[in-house]
Amino acid sequence: MNIQAIFRREALRSRAALAGVVTVCVVATTLAVTGAGAETAGMKFVQSGHLIYNSLLGTVFHIDGGTKNIDGQVAVPGLGPGVRTVQTDTQGFMLSRGGITEFGKSDLKVADPVPAPSDEQPTALEAPGAAFAVYRQAGAISRLSSNPVTIPGGGSLGPPVVTSNGTLWVHRLTSRELCQLPLQADRLSCPAELTSGHTGALTVVDDQVVFVDTTARELRVVGVDGFGRTVPIPNVPLTPESIVAPYDVSGRIAIVDPAAGELHLIDARAVVGDREPAAPVARKLPPGKYSQVASSGNGVALIDSKSGKLVTLTADGKEKSVLQIPPPSAGAPRSKDEAPGLFRGADKRLYVDSVAGEHVMVVDDDGEVTEVAATGPVMPEKTAPPESKESTPPPSTPPSTPPSTPPSTEPTQPEPPQNTEPTRGPDDGDEHKPGKPERTDPPQRTEPPPKTTPPPKPTPKPTPKPTTPKPPLKATPAAAPTGLRATPSDEAVTLTWKRPNLNGGTFVSYSVVQDSDPETTTSTSYTWNGLTNGKSYTFQVRVVTRGTDGELLIGTPGTITATAGAPSGSGTLRIRRGDEVSEYEDSNCPEGTQDDCAYIYLMASGFEPDTTYHFSAYANDIEMHKGGFDLRTDDDGNFEQNKFHNSKVGQKVYVIATGPGGPYRSNSVTWTSG
């Protein structure tokens, strides 16, 4: 089967409910639409199987999770070792260090790699409708979907989780915030904040996000409105080093105590429902150094990084298997810190990727493990055996002369299968003895052939003249960025653009220059801060590429002029700290911040009279109060009101109003303690 057809069929099967279709060696995409009532832009599909990049072969393979066969492959050479892979229903992504390479599943076209927000090896996640690359050290996030977005770094992150409706949740370690990125959102919102000094990790129980507070020894439900139900964790030793599985196992949360070498299973039914929890379960693990733990729903898998073994356990923590993860072959490229990866697919199976990506261990829901060699080739479809081009005698036909007496009218030997014309010997002519069955004649070459003049020797084919390969085209400087725009704001101008034609070069970065002062970024936007409101500035944006000979090439500049301060429109928007929040219970300020909780006082003037504007508030560039508020100006186009309570001391707070003549960005205020 053509490899394009394999991936194309997967995409088609993801979009049509074709009940009962079973095709041998076709990528099986499960038509399970999840997340009832969730925000969707079209339907979302659970991806079946797993992609893995073999760095020795420079090829990405697709493993069918059900059949455990390789049913698709795409050559993508040169990505190097340590590549993580994720997929959506239409695209595959290779997450190398510093880059993201995409290919289409229907046409297998591999796009040029784009820069990643960090050079570190990301955590990869999949959900219906999207895939994610989370760069935990940098605090950056890339959502890979039909609605892609990159969230720049904002401090290190704890282990991320994703729910069935495609919402990603992360724990910002520096600010102690628990933040979400819904499938259709383009920025994080952070509805909950931990008490200073508390440690822990996020997990998902029955598709409900729960924070395991290892300091307070509590389970706390987390949602769009902040923290919900809280229940204690009794009789379980927890430390900041405890490793929490990101998804539950039959309603229990699996937590590894690496120092004691123990696994604890905590019943979470009291925090996500009204059922009485069972007592915690503690199991001693085989000796080893455990760094990763995951759940397939009805079983637990752990990786012992010391011995390189996969340990699987039942839902109640009993040992099921201990298997060696295949080591890389000699000569396989690998990085020093590369280790086997434990990945939970959108189909809830667990996949263990060996170093260099030469093997995958598939862990089913019942804990059964199957090892698959990611070396190809794609399994062919079953077809009938090809017809023979030569006539061969039936097994029972002796190689002798024809019988002296005519055989009976019923043939004594079966006809050779798949022959459409009779086989004639060298003495056969146009006449045949009466009653003689044609198909009982001896097959050709059953008697020694007559001595004849040997056939002429075949004329050797002329040796084709070697062709001289054309030298590669020399890369030239990239064209100017397209779609260059400037959006002014308070003491700043934000530039946005699109990547132009690189003219054969390899992308390195963008250079943004204002008054001979260059800045470097890999993003297609840049905010130049510290400007003087009312003053005009000229900016140049160029693409820096690397040519075929390794030299750096500086592209043609794109130039734009903008004035810092309020954007077009005569209105102004100012803010200051407003009144203290009187009804603390309704403020959503985190517990323990009552003294700092106050409203933001909005002062709008010069807006359109008697017109509704949408107001959004931000702290350190992260939106507060998801959804914002629609507020209406008076007959003079003015507006003043206490709105958007806040308690984020030390953070930079501002408000943006969108509507006629806008958008308008307010001045920035550093929030102080009350």
C-alpha positions, 0 to 999 in steps of 0.5 A: 500500500502506498504510504501516503494512502495509509496516512490519508486514510487515517485522516479520512477515518478521523472524519467519518463514522464508518462503523465496522470498517476493518483494514489490514495495516491502516493507521487506526484513528479512534472516532471517540469524540470526547469532552461533552460540552467542551469548546470546539472548533469542529470535532476533536478525535482521539489519536490511536497509536504512537509516533517515534523517531528513529535517529539512526535511520532518520525516520519517524514511524507510526505504531498502531497501538491495537495491532502493535504493527508499524503501519506508516513511516516518513523519512525526516533525516538530520533531526539528531537524537532525543526527538520527542514526537506527538500527533493530531488527527491531521499532523505529526510533529517531531520535537527536536532540541531547539526546533519543531518539524511538522508533516501532514498525514494526508500528503506526507509533506515535511515542512521546514523546521521552525524554532522552538521556544527553548533548546531543552527537551520538551515534555510531550502531551496529546489530547483530542484536538491538540498536542503540546510541547511544554518546555518546563525549565524555560516555562514556555508552551507550544500548542500544536493544533489547528489553533496553534499558539506559543506561550513565552517563558515565564519561570519554570513549570511543574509536570503538566497535565491535559484534560479530555477537552484539550485544556492544558494545566501547568504549575508555575513554580516561581509565582505559585500559580496554577494556570490553564490553556483552553483549546481555543485560548491564546494565553494562560489564565491562572485561577488558583495560587498556592500558599507560599512554601507549599509543594506538590503536583497536578494530576487528573482524576476522572477528567477532573484536575486535582492538585496534590499538596505534598506540604499540607498533605491534601488533595485540592480540586482545581477549576476555572473558579480556583480551588474547590473541594479539599480533603486530607491525605492520611497516613501517607509520607509525602515529601517535595521529592514525591513523584505524582502520576499525571493521571489516576489509576482506577480512581487512585492517585499513584505517588512514588516515594523515590527515597523509600522505594515505595509506591502509594495509591491514594483513593481520590473518590472523596475529592472528585465525588461523594464516595467514601475513600478506601484506605491508602495502599503502599507497595514496596518497589523492586530496588532501583532509581525511579524517575518516571511514573504513569498510568494507563487507567487500570495499571501503573508503569514506572521506569527504573533509570538505574537499570533501564527497566520497565516495571508494570503494576496492577491497579492495586500495586501488585507487580505484573512484569519487570522488563529490560528496555532495549538499549541503543544499537552500536553507532546510534546517535544519542545525547549524554542526558537522553533516557528512555521516555514514558509517554501516555498517548491520547488512546490512554496506552503507555508507550516507552521509547528507547534511547535513539528511538529504535524500539517502542514498548506498548503497555495496554490498559491491562498492563500487557507489554509488547515490544515493537522494533521501530525499523520498518518496513510498513506491513503490506496488505494481504493479497493473493499469491502472484501467478506463476509465469512458468508452467510447472508439472503437478506433483504427481505427474511423472517426468516421462513420455506420453502414455502409449494408450489413450487415457480415459476421458476423465483426467486422472491428474488435476489441472495445474492451477491458474493456467489459462492456455494448454502447455505444449511439448516440442513435438506438439502440432496442430493435430491431436489424437482423437480423444486425447486430453490436451492438458495431460500432455507432458509439460514443457521441458520434461524431456531433454531438449533437442540438440540445437544451435545455442542461442546467441549471447545477449547483447550487453546493455550499454553502460549509461554515462555518469551524470555530474550532479548539479552543485547545490544552489547557493543560499542568498539573504532572506527577503524582508519580513511580510505583514510587518505591523506596529501596535503602540501602547504605554511606553512601548510598541509591539511589532508583529510580522510573518516569516518571508522566503528564506532563499535557501538558507536555514533560519537562525533568528530575527534581528529587531533594530531601533536607533542602531540598538539590535535585539534578537528573537526567534518569535514573529513578534517583539515588544520594544519597551521603555519608549517615550509616549508621543515620540515616533520611532523607526524599527527594522526587522531582518531575518538571520539565516545560515547559508549552505557554506555555514556563513550567517546571512543578514536578510533584507530589512522590513521598516516601519515607523510608530509613535509610542503611547495610546494607539489611534483614537482620541481616548485615554485609559488610566488605572490606579489602585482602587477601593479595598474589596469589602466582600472578600468571599466574592473576590476570588483573591486567594486565601491569605491575601485579604490585606492586599486584595483591592479593585483596579480603578478604571478611568476612561475618557474620550471614548465613543459616547454611550458605547460598550467596550470590552475590558481585560485586566493583566498581571505580568502579561497574564490575563486575570478574570478570564473573559473580562467585562463589557462596560458602557461609557456615558453620554460624554464617552467617559467611564470610571469604576472599580473593577477587577479585584487583584492581590498580586503584590509586586506584579505589573498590572494593566488593562486593555479596552477594545472597541471603537477607536481602540484598542486602548492600553492603560498605564502600568501599575506595580501592585503594592500591599495594602 
